[in-house]
Amino acid sequence: LDDIKRCYCASNICMNGENHILLASEDPDIACNMYSGKDFETKETVWIHPGGCMSIIPIPNKEKEFLAVQEFYLKVSPSLAKIVWGKYDDEKGWQIKDVLSLPYIHRFDIYEVDGANYFIGATIATSKKEKNDWSVPGRIYIGKLPEDPSRGIELKILKDGLYRNHGYWHGKENGKDVGYFGSDQGILKVTPPERENGEWKTEFILEGQIGEIATADLDGDGIEEIMTIEPFHGNSIQIYKKEENGYKKVWTYDNTIDFAHTLVGTTLCGKPSFVAGVRREEAELFYVQYVDGAYKATVIEKG
Protein backbone atom coordinates (compact mmCIF):
# COMPACT_ATOMS: atom_id res chain seq x y z
CA LEU A 1 0.00 0.00 0.00
CA ASP A 2 2.73 2.50 0.94
CA ASP A 3 6.19 2.95 2.42
CA ILE A 4 6.11 4.91 5.69
CA LYS A 5 9.20 5.20 7.86
CA ARG A 6 8.56 3.77 11.35
CA CYS A 7 4.80 3.60 10.85
CA TYR A 8 3.39 3.19 14.36
CA CYS A 9 -0.29 4.04 14.33
CA ALA A 10 -2.92 2.31 12.17
CA SER A 11 -6.51 3.43 12.50
CA ASN A 12 -9.64 3.79 10.40
CA ILE A 13 -12.55 6.19 10.11
CA CYS A 14 -15.89 5.98 8.31
CA MET A 15 -16.60 8.92 6.00
CA ASN A 16 -19.54 9.14 3.60
CA GLY A 17 -20.34 5.51 4.30
CA GLU A 18 -16.87 4.34 3.26
CA ASN A 19 -14.04 2.98 5.36
CA HIS A 20 -10.83 5.04 5.28
CA ILE A 21 -7.45 3.90 6.64
CA LEU A 22 -5.22 6.29 8.61
CA LEU A 23 -1.49 5.53 8.94
CA ALA A 24 0.97 7.66 10.93
CA SER A 25 4.63 7.48 11.97
CA GLU A 26 6.31 7.69 15.37
CA ASP A 27 9.19 9.61 13.76
CA PRO A 28 9.19 13.43 13.66
CA ASP A 29 8.18 15.17 10.43
CA ILE A 30 6.74 12.10 8.70
CA ALA A 31 3.33 12.67 7.09
CA CYS A 32 0.13 11.01 8.28
CA ASN A 33 -1.88 9.78 5.30
CA MET A 34 -5.43 8.60 4.65
CA TYR A 35 -6.30 5.87 2.12
CA SER A 36 -9.69 5.16 0.56
CA GLY A 37 -11.28 3.50 -2.45
CA LYS A 38 -11.95 -0.12 -3.36
CA ASP A 39 -8.29 -1.07 -2.98
CA PHE A 40 -7.39 1.97 -0.83
CA GLU A 41 -5.68 3.41 -3.88
CA THR A 42 -6.70 7.03 -3.13
CA LYS A 43 -4.15 8.72 -0.88
CA GLU A 44 -4.68 12.01 0.94
CA THR A 45 -2.45 13.86 3.41
CA VAL A 46 -3.87 14.26 6.91
CA TRP A 47 -0.90 16.22 8.24
CA ILE A 48 2.70 16.69 7.09
CA HIS A 49 4.27 17.26 10.51
CA PRO A 50 4.84 16.78 13.37
CA GLY A 51 5.12 13.03 13.89
CA GLY A 52 5.26 11.07 17.13
CA CYS A 53 1.76 9.70 16.59
CA MET A 54 0.76 6.92 18.98
CA SER A 55 -3.03 6.80 18.52
CA ILE A 56 -5.83 8.13 16.30
CA ILE A 57 -9.38 7.72 17.63
CA PRO A 58 -12.52 8.77 15.68
CA ILE A 59 -14.93 10.84 17.77
CA PRO A 60 -18.18 8.89 18.31
CA ASN A 61 -21.15 10.31 16.38
CA LYS A 62 -18.85 12.74 14.53
CA GLU A 63 -18.31 11.18 11.12
CA LYS A 64 -15.37 13.31 9.96
CA GLU A 65 -13.58 14.07 13.23
CA PHE A 66 -10.87 12.42 15.31
CA LEU A 67 -8.46 13.02 18.17
CA ALA A 68 -4.81 11.97 17.87
CA VAL A 69 -1.53 11.94 19.77
CA GLN A 70 1.32 13.95 18.27
CA GLU A 71 4.93 14.52 19.35
CA PHE A 72 5.28 11.56 21.69
CA TYR A 73 9.02 10.87 21.68
CA LEU A 74 10.29 8.64 24.48
CA LYS A 75 13.81 10.03 24.11
CA VAL A 76 12.74 13.69 24.42
CA SER A 77 12.58 15.29 27.90
CA PRO A 78 10.62 17.30 28.82
CA SER A 79 7.84 15.70 26.80
CA LEU A 80 6.25 17.54 23.87
CA ALA A 81 3.31 15.12 23.62
CA LYS A 82 -0.12 16.55 22.94
CA ILE A 83 -3.65 15.73 21.79
CA VAL A 84 -4.84 17.25 18.52
CA TRP A 85 -8.26 17.44 16.86
CA GLY A 86 -8.75 16.59 13.20
CA LYS A 87 -11.85 17.72 11.29
CA TYR A 88 -12.36 17.06 7.60
CA ASP A 89 -13.47 19.90 5.32
CA ASP A 90 -14.79 18.78 1.94
CA GLU A 91 -12.95 21.65 0.22
CA LYS A 92 -9.81 22.10 2.35
CA GLY A 93 -9.23 18.53 3.52
CA TRP A 94 -8.08 17.76 7.06
CA GLN A 95 -7.79 20.69 9.46
CA ILE A 96 -5.71 19.96 12.58
CA LYS A 97 -5.91 21.97 15.82
CA ASP A 98 -4.27 21.53 19.22
CA VAL A 99 -6.49 20.34 22.07
CA LEU A 100 -4.15 20.05 25.05
CA SER A 101 -0.57 19.39 26.07
CA LEU A 102 -0.24 16.20 28.12
CA PRO A 103 3.35 15.02 28.72
CA TYR A 104 3.96 11.38 27.77
CA ILE A 105 0.36 10.75 26.69
CA HIS A 106 0.60 7.39 24.93
CA ARG A 107 -2.81 5.73 24.77
CA PHE A 108 -6.22 7.34 24.90
CA ASP A 109 -9.81 6.67 23.93
CA ILE A 110 -13.24 8.28 23.79
CA TYR A 111 -16.16 6.69 25.66
CA GLU A 112 -19.84 7.53 25.36
CA VAL A 113 -21.46 8.25 28.71
CA ASP A 114 -25.17 9.09 28.71
CA GLY A 115 -24.95 10.65 25.25
CA ALA A 116 -21.77 12.64 25.98
CA ASN A 117 -18.22 11.89 24.85
CA TYR A 118 -15.51 11.49 27.48
CA PHE A 119 -11.76 11.49 26.90
CA ILE A 120 -9.72 8.91 28.82
CA GLY A 121 -5.95 9.04 28.47
CA ALA A 122 -2.97 7.14 29.85
CA THR A 123 0.46 8.68 30.29
CA ILE A 124 3.35 6.21 30.21
CA ALA A 125 5.09 8.31 32.88
CA THR A 126 4.43 11.73 34.39
CA SER A 127 7.96 13.06 33.91
CA LYS A 128 11.37 11.76 32.83
CA LYS A 129 14.98 12.87 33.03
CA GLU A 130 15.92 10.60 30.11
CA LYS A 131 14.51 7.66 28.13
CA ASN A 132 15.23 4.97 30.72
CA ASP A 133 14.11 6.98 33.74
CA TRP A 134 10.98 5.26 35.08
CA SER A 135 11.09 6.77 38.56
CA VAL A 136 7.85 8.77 38.18
CA PRO A 137 4.72 6.70 37.44
CA GLY A 138 2.13 7.39 34.79
CA ARG A 139 -1.52 8.25 35.28
CA ILE A 140 -4.97 7.79 33.80
CA TYR A 141 -6.93 10.99 33.16
CA ILE A 142 -10.59 11.57 32.29
CA GLY A 143 -12.52 14.60 31.07
CA LYS A 144 -15.64 15.54 29.12
CA LEU A 145 -14.95 16.32 25.47
CA PRO A 146 -16.49 19.65 24.43
CA GLU A 147 -18.28 20.17 21.13
CA ASP A 148 -15.25 22.20 20.01
CA PRO A 149 -12.24 20.21 21.28
CA SER A 150 -9.85 23.08 20.53
CA ARG A 151 -11.27 24.73 23.68
CA GLY A 152 -9.35 22.10 25.63
CA ILE A 153 -10.45 19.38 28.04
CA GLU A 154 -10.76 19.83 31.79
CA LEU A 155 -8.98 16.74 33.08
CA LYS A 156 -8.99 15.02 36.43
CA ILE A 157 -6.75 12.19 37.59
CA LEU A 158 -8.60 8.88 37.74
CA LYS A 159 -5.60 6.74 38.74
CA ASP A 160 -1.99 7.47 39.68
CA GLY A 161 0.98 5.25 40.54
CA LEU A 162 1.09 3.24 37.29
CA TYR A 163 4.71 2.58 36.29
CA ARG A 164 5.39 1.94 32.58
CA ASN A 165 1.72 2.64 31.92
CA HIS A 166 1.89 1.39 28.34
CA GLY A 167 -0.80 -1.18 27.52
CA TYR A 168 -4.41 -0.45 26.54
CA TRP A 169 -7.39 -2.32 25.12
CA HIS A 170 -10.92 -1.06 24.44
CA GLY A 171 -13.46 -3.69 25.40
CA LYS A 172 -17.21 -4.03 25.69
CA GLU A 173 -19.21 -5.35 28.63
CA ASN A 174 -22.98 -5.67 28.26
CA GLY A 175 -22.71 -3.38 25.25
CA LYS A 176 -20.91 -0.65 27.22
CA ASP A 177 -17.36 0.69 26.86
CA VAL A 178 -14.72 -0.61 29.27
CA GLY A 179 -10.97 -0.09 29.24
CA TYR A 180 -8.07 -2.34 30.19
CA PHE A 181 -4.80 -0.59 31.07
CA GLY A 182 -1.50 -2.45 31.49
CA SER A 183 1.43 -1.34 33.65
CA ASP A 184 3.96 -2.76 36.11
CA GLN A 185 1.06 -2.85 38.58
CA GLY A 186 -0.96 -5.28 36.44
CA ILE A 187 -4.16 -4.90 34.41
CA LEU A 188 -6.49 -2.16 35.59
CA LYS A 189 -10.08 -2.40 34.36
CA VAL A 190 -11.88 0.94 34.03
CA THR A 191 -15.68 1.09 33.81
CA PRO A 192 -17.34 4.43 32.99
CA PRO A 193 -20.52 5.48 34.80
CA GLU A 194 -23.93 4.97 33.21
CA ARG A 195 -24.84 8.61 33.81
CA GLU A 196 -22.93 11.86 33.50
CA ASN A 197 -21.16 12.91 36.70
CA GLY A 198 -21.40 9.34 37.97
CA GLU A 199 -18.55 7.37 39.51
CA TRP A 200 -15.84 5.83 37.34
CA LYS A 201 -14.90 2.38 38.65
CA THR A 202 -11.36 0.98 38.66
CA GLU A 203 -10.33 -2.57 39.53
CA PHE A 204 -7.07 -4.49 39.20
CA ILE A 205 -8.02 -7.82 37.62
CA LEU A 206 -4.57 -9.34 37.00
CA GLU A 207 -1.20 -8.94 38.70
CA GLY A 208 2.14 -8.77 36.91
CA GLN A 209 4.16 -6.43 34.73
CA ILE A 210 1.82 -6.04 31.77
CA GLY A 211 3.05 -4.32 28.61
CA GLU A 212 0.11 -4.90 26.25
CA ILE A 213 -3.41 -6.35 26.44
CA ALA A 214 -6.08 -7.72 24.11
CA THR A 215 -9.29 -9.66 24.72
CA ALA A 216 -11.29 -12.15 22.64
CA ASP A 217 -13.49 -15.19 23.23
CA LEU A 218 -11.41 -17.80 21.43
CA ASP A 219 -12.92 -20.93 22.99
CA GLY A 220 -16.52 -19.77 22.52
CA ASP A 221 -17.63 -20.10 26.15
CA GLY A 222 -19.01 -16.56 26.24
CA ILE A 223 -16.18 -15.20 28.40
CA GLU A 224 -13.27 -13.40 26.78
CA GLU A 225 -9.72 -14.58 27.33
CA ILE A 226 -6.95 -12.03 27.87
CA MET A 227 -3.71 -12.05 25.90
CA THR A 228 -0.75 -10.14 27.32
CA ILE A 229 2.78 -9.09 26.47
CA GLU A 230 4.96 -9.24 29.58
CA PRO A 231 6.77 -7.18 30.74
CA PHE A 232 6.93 -3.76 28.99
CA HIS A 233 8.27 -4.36 25.45
CA GLY A 234 8.74 -7.87 26.78
CA ASN A 235 9.79 -11.39 25.85
CA SER A 236 6.67 -13.33 26.83
CA ILE A 237 3.17 -13.58 25.32
CA GLN A 238 0.49 -15.31 27.41
CA ILE A 239 -3.23 -16.12 27.36
CA TYR A 240 -5.28 -16.02 30.57
CA LYS A 241 -8.73 -17.47 31.13
CA LYS A 242 -11.17 -16.24 33.75
CA GLU A 243 -12.04 -18.77 36.44
CA GLU A 244 -13.94 -18.62 39.71
CA ASN A 245 -11.03 -17.13 41.66
CA GLY A 246 -9.61 -14.86 38.97
CA TYR A 247 -7.54 -15.30 35.84
CA LYS A 248 -5.40 -18.39 35.22
CA LYS A 249 -2.60 -18.65 32.65
CA VAL A 250 -3.59 -21.27 30.04
CA TRP A 251 -1.15 -20.69 27.17
CA THR A 252 2.35 -19.30 26.52
CA TYR A 253 3.94 -18.60 23.15
CA ASP A 254 6.89 -21.00 22.90
CA ASN A 255 9.17 -19.18 20.44
CA THR A 256 12.09 -17.10 21.70
CA ILE A 257 11.03 -13.48 21.29
CA ASP A 258 12.22 -9.99 22.22
CA PHE A 259 10.43 -6.63 22.07
CA ALA A 260 6.94 -8.03 21.56
CA HIS A 261 4.97 -4.93 20.76
CA THR A 262 1.39 -5.34 19.57
CA LEU A 263 -1.72 -7.42 20.25
CA VAL A 264 -5.19 -7.43 18.70
CA GLY A 265 -8.32 -9.43 19.51
CA THR A 266 -10.31 -9.84 16.31
CA THR A 267 -11.81 -12.35 13.86
CA LEU A 268 -9.96 -13.93 10.92
CA CYS A 269 -12.18 -15.59 8.31
CA GLY A 270 -14.98 -15.38 10.86
CA LYS A 271 -13.05 -17.17 13.62
CA PRO A 272 -12.15 -15.42 16.91
CA SER A 273 -8.40 -14.80 16.96
CA PHE A 274 -5.54 -13.04 18.67
CA VAL A 275 -2.93 -11.40 16.41
CA ALA A 276 0.51 -10.55 17.82
CA GLY A 277 3.62 -8.84 16.49
CA VAL A 278 7.25 -9.00 17.61
CA ARG A 279 9.99 -6.51 16.70
CA ARG A 280 13.19 -8.50 17.36
CA GLU A 281 14.64 -12.04 17.17
CA GLU A 282 12.63 -13.54 14.27
CA ALA A 283 10.31 -10.50 14.25
CA GLU A 284 7.25 -12.61 13.53
CA LEU A 285 3.61 -11.74 13.03
CA PHE A 286 1.34 -14.58 14.13
CA TYR A 287 -2.22 -15.39 15.12
CA VAL A 288 -3.70 -17.71 17.75
CA GLN A 289 -7.00 -19.59 17.44
CA TYR A 290 -8.74 -22.27 19.48
CA VAL A 291 -8.61 -25.47 17.43
CA ASP A 292 -9.70 -28.95 18.56
CA GLY A 293 -9.70 -27.98 22.22
CA ALA A 294 -6.32 -26.22 22.25
CA TYR A 295 -4.78 -22.83 21.49
CA LYS A 296 -2.80 -22.97 18.25
CA ALA A 297 -0.33 -20.35 16.98
CA THR A 298 0.23 -19.87 13.25
CA VAL A 299 3.02 -17.65 11.91
CA ILE A 300 1.93 -15.27 9.15
CA GLU A 301 5.36 -13.88 8.31
CA LYS A 302 8.81 -13.27 9.78
CA GLY A 303 11.54 -10.65 9.44
C-alpha positions as CSV (number, residue, x, y, z in Angstrom):
1,L,0.0,0.0,0.0
2,D,2.7,2.5,0.9
3,D,6.2,3.0,2.4
4,I,6.1,4.9,5.7
5,K,9.2,5.2,7.9
6,R,8.6,3.8,11.4
7,C,4.8,3.6,10.8
8,Y,3.4,3.2,14.4
9,C,-0.3,4.0,14.3
10,A,-2.9,2.3,12.2
11,S,-6.5,3.4,12.5
12,N,-9.6,3.8,10.4
13,I,-12.5,6.2,10.1
14,C,-15.9,6.0,8.3
15,M,-16.6,8.9,6.0
16,N,-19.5,9.1,3.6
17,G,-20.3,5.5,4.3
18,E,-16.9,4.3,3.3
19,N,-14.0,3.0,5.4
20,H,-10.8,5.0,5.3
21,I,-7.4,3.9,6.6
22,L,-5.2,6.3,8.6
23,L,-1.5,5.5,8.9
24,A,1.0,7.7,10.9
25,S,4.6,7.5,12.0
26,E,6.3,7.7,15.4
27,D,9.2,9.6,13.8
28,P,9.2,13.4,13.7
29,D,8.2,15.2,10.4
30,I,6.7,12.1,8.7
31,A,3.3,12.7,7.1
32,C,0.1,11.0,8.3
33,N,-1.9,9.8,5.3
34,M,-5.4,8.6,4.6
35,Y,-6.3,5.9,2.1
36,S,-9.7,5.2,0.6
37,G,-11.3,3.5,-2.4
38,K,-12.0,-0.1,-3.4
39,D,-8.3,-1.1,-3.0
40,F,-7.4,2.0,-0.8
41,E,-5.7,3.4,-3.9
42,T,-6.7,7.0,-3.1
43,K,-4.1,8.7,-0.9
44,E,-4.7,12.0,0.9
45,T,-2.5,13.9,3.4
46,V,-3.9,14.3,6.9
47,W,-0.9,16.2,8.2
48,I,2.7,16.7,7.1
49,H,4.3,17.3,10.5
50,P,4.8,16.8,13.4
51,G,5.1,13.0,13.9
52,G,5.3,11.1,17.1
53,C,1.8,9.7,16.6
54,M,0.8,6.9,19.0
55,S,-3.0,6.8,18.5
56,I,-5.8,8.1,16.3
57,I,-9.4,7.7,17.6
58,P,-12.5,8.8,15.7
59,I,-14.9,10.8,17.8
60,P,-18.2,8.9,18.3
61,N,-21.2,10.3,16.4
62,K,-18.8,12.7,14.5
63,E,-18.3,11.2,11.1
64,K,-15.4,13.3,10.0
65,E,-13.6,14.1,13.2
66,F,-10.9,12.4,15.3
67,L,-8.5,13.0,18.2
68,A,-4.8,12.0,17.9
69,V,-1.5,11.9,19.8
70,Q,1.3,13.9,18.3
71,E,4.9,14.5,19.3
72,F,5.3,11.6,21.7
73,Y,9.0,10.9,21.7
74,L,10.3,8.6,24.5
75,K,13.8,10.0,24.1
76,V,12.7,13.7,24.4
77,S,12.6,15.3,27.9
78,P,10.6,17.3,28.8
79,S,7.8,15.7,26.8
80,L,6.3,17.5,23.9
81,A,3.3,15.1,23.6
82,K,-0.1,16.6,22.9
83,I,-3.6,15.7,21.8
84,V,-4.8,17.3,18.5
85,W,-8.3,17.4,16.9
86,G,-8.8,16.6,13.2
87,K,-11.8,17.7,11.3
88,Y,-12.4,17.1,7.6
89,D,-13.5,19.9,5.3
90,D,-14.8,18.8,1.9
91,E,-12.9,21.6,0.2
92,K,-9.8,22.1,2.4
93,G,-9.2,18.5,3.5
94,W,-8.1,17.8,7.1
95,Q,-7.8,20.7,9.5
96,I,-5.7,20.0,12.6
97,K,-5.9,22.0,15.8
98,D,-4.3,21.5,19.2
99,V,-6.5,20.3,22.1
100,L,-4.2,20.1,25.0
101,S,-0.6,19.4,26.1
102,L,-0.2,16.2,28.1
103,P,3.3,15.0,28.7
104,Y,4.0,11.4,27.8
105,I,0.4,10.8,26.7
106,H,0.6,7.4,24.9
107,R,-2.8,5.7,24.8
108,F,-6.2,7.3,24.9
109,D,-9.8,6.7,23.9
110,I,-13.2,8.3,23.8
111,Y,-16.2,6.7,25.7
112,E,-19.8,7.5,25.4
113,V,-21.5,8.3,28.7
114,D,-25.2,9.1,28.7
115,G,-24.9,10.7,25.2
116,A,-21.8,12.6,26.0
117,N,-18.2,11.9,24.9
118,Y,-15.5,11.5,27.5
119,F,-11.8,11.5,26.9
120,I,-9.7,8.9,28.8
121,G,-5.9,9.0,28.5
122,A,-3.0,7.1,29.9
123,T,0.5,8.7,30.3
124,I,3.3,6.2,30.2
125,A,5.1,8.3,32.9
126,T,4.4,11.7,34.4
127,S,8.0,13.1,33.9
128,K,11.4,11.8,32.8
129,K,15.0,12.9,33.0
130,E,15.9,10.6,30.1
131,K,14.5,7.7,28.1
132,N,15.2,5.0,30.7
133,D,14.1,7.0,33.7
134,W,11.0,5.3,35.1
135,S,11.1,6.8,38.6
136,V,7.9,8.8,38.2
137,P,4.7,6.7,37.4
138,G,2.1,7.4,34.8
139,R,-1.5,8.3,35.3
140,I,-5.0,7.8,33.8
141,Y,-6.9,11.0,33.2
142,I,-10.6,11.6,32.3
143,G,-12.5,14.6,31.1
144,K,-15.6,15.5,29.1
145,L,-14.9,16.3,25.5
146,P,-16.5,19.7,24.4
147,E,-18.3,20.2,21.1
148,D,-15.3,22.2,20.0
149,P,-12.2,20.2,21.3
150,S,-9.9,23.1,20.5
151,R,-11.3,24.7,23.7
152,G,-9.3,22.1,25.6
153,I,-10.4,19.4,28.0
154,E,-10.8,19.8,31.8
155,L,-9.0,16.7,33.1
156,K,-9.0,15.0,36.4
157,I,-6.7,12.2,37.6
158,L,-8.6,8.9,37.7
159,K,-5.6,6.7,38.7
160,D,-2.0,7.5,39.7
161,G,1.0,5.2,40.5
162,L,1.1,3.2,37.3
163,Y,4.7,2.6,36.3
164,R,5.4,1.9,32.6
165,N,1.7,2.6,31.9
166,H,1.9,1.4,28.3
167,G,-0.8,-1.2,27.5
168,Y,-4.4,-0.5,26.5
169,W,-7.4,-2.3,25.1
170,H,-10.9,-1.1,24.4
171,G,-13.5,-3.7,25.4
172,K,-17.2,-4.0,25.7
173,E,-19.2,-5.3,28.6
174,N,-23.0,-5.7,28.3
175,G,-22.7,-3.4,25.3
176,K,-20.9,-0.6,27.2
177,D,-17.4,0.7,26.9
178,V,-14.7,-0.6,29.3
179,G,-11.0,-0.1,29.2
180,Y,-8.1,-2.3,30.2
181,F,-4.8,-0.6,31.1
182,G,-1.5,-2.4,31.5
183,S,1.4,-1.3,33.7
184,D,4.0,-2.8,36.1
185,Q,1.1,-2.9,38.6
186,G,-1.0,-5.3,36.4
187,I,-4.2,-4.9,34.4
188,L,-6.5,-2.2,35.6
189,K,-10.1,-2.4,34.4
190,V,-11.9,0.9,34.0
191,T,-15.7,1.1,33.8
192,P,-17.3,4.4,33.0
193,P,-20.5,5.5,34.8
194,E,-23.9,5.0,33.2
195,R,-24.8,8.6,33.8
196,E,-22.9,11.9,33.5
197,N,-21.2,12.9,36.7
198,G,-21.4,9.3,38.0
199,E,-18.5,7.4,39.5
200,W,-15.8,5.8,37.3
201,K,-14.9,2.4,38.7
202,T,-11.4,1.0,38.7
203,E,-10.3,-2.6,39.5
204,F,-7.1,-4.5,39.2
205,I,-8.0,-7.8,37.6
206,L,-4.6,-9.3,37.0
207,E,-1.2,-8.9,38.7
208,G,2.1,-8.8,36.9
209,Q,4.2,-6.4,34.7
210,I,1.8,-6.0,31.8
211,G,3.1,-4.3,28.6
212,E,0.1,-4.9,26.2
213,I,-3.4,-6.3,26.4
214,A,-6.1,-7.7,24.1
215,T,-9.3,-9.7,24.7
216,A,-11.3,-12.1,22.6
217,D,-13.5,-15.2,23.2
218,L,-11.4,-17.8,21.4
219,D,-12.9,-20.9,23.0
220,G,-16.5,-19.8,22.5
221,D,-17.6,-20.1,26.1
222,G,-19.0,-16.6,26.2
223,I,-16.2,-15.2,28.4
224,E,-13.3,-13.4,26.8
225,E,-9.7,-14.6,27.3
226,I,-7.0,-12.0,27.9
227,M,-3.7,-12.1,25.9
228,T,-0.8,-10.1,27.3
229,I,2.8,-9.1,26.5
230,E,5.0,-9.2,29.6
231,P,6.8,-7.2,30.7
232,F,6.9,-3.8,29.0
233,H,8.3,-4.4,25.4
234,G,8.7,-7.9,26.8
235,N,9.8,-11.4,25.9
236,S,6.7,-13.3,26.8
237,I,3.2,-13.6,25.3
238,Q,0.5,-15.3,27.4
239,I,-3.2,-16.1,27.4
240,Y,-5.3,-16.0,30.6
241,K,-8.7,-17.5,31.1
242,K,-11.2,-16.2,33.8
243,E,-12.0,-18.8,36.4
244,E,-13.9,-18.6,39.7
245,N,-11.0,-17.1,41.7
246,G,-9.6,-14.9,39.0
247,Y,-7.5,-15.3,35.8
248,K,-5.4,-18.4,35.2
249,K,-2.6,-18.6,32.6
250,V,-3.6,-21.3,30.0
251,W,-1.2,-20.7,27.2
252,T,2.3,-19.3,26.5
253,Y,3.9,-18.6,23.1
254,D,6.9,-21.0,22.9
255,N,9.2,-19.2,20.4
256,T,12.1,-17.1,21.7
257,I,11.0,-13.5,21.3
258,D,12.2,-10.0,22.2
259,F,10.4,-6.6,22.1
260,A,6.9,-8.0,21.6
261,H,5.0,-4.9,20.8
262,T,1.4,-5.3,19.6
263,L,-1.7,-7.4,20.3
264,V,-5.2,-7.4,18.7
265,G,-8.3,-9.4,19.5
266,T,-10.3,-9.8,16.3
267,T,-11.8,-12.3,13.9
268,L,-10.0,-13.9,10.9
269,C,-12.2,-15.6,8.3
270,G,-15.0,-15.4,10.9
271,K,-13.1,-17.2,13.6
272,P,-12.1,-15.4,16.9
273,S,-8.4,-14.8,17.0
274,F,-5.5,-13.0,18.7
275,V,-2.9,-11.4,16.4
276,A,0.5,-10.6,17.8
277,G,3.6,-8.8,16.5
278,V,7.2,-9.0,17.6
279,R,10.0,-6.5,16.7
280,R,13.2,-8.5,17.4
281,E,14.6,-12.0,17.2
282,E,12.6,-13.5,14.3
283,A,10.3,-10.5,14.3
284,E,7.3,-12.6,13.5
285,L,3.6,-11.7,13.0
286,F,1.3,-14.6,14.1
287,Y,-2.2,-15.4,15.1
288,V,-3.7,-17.7,17.7
289,Q,-7.0,-19.6,17.4
290,Y,-8.7,-22.3,19.5
291,V,-8.6,-25.5,17.4
292,D,-9.7,-29.0,18.6
293,G,-9.7,-28.0,22.2
294,A,-6.3,-26.2,22.2
295,Y,-4.8,-22.8,21.5
296,K,-2.8,-23.0,18.2
297,A,-0.3,-20.4,17.0
298,T,0.2,-19.9,13.2
299,V,3.0,-17.6,11.9
300,I,1.9,-15.3,9.1
301,E,5.4,-13.9,8.3
302,K,8.8,-13.3,9.8
303,G,11.5,-10.7,9.4
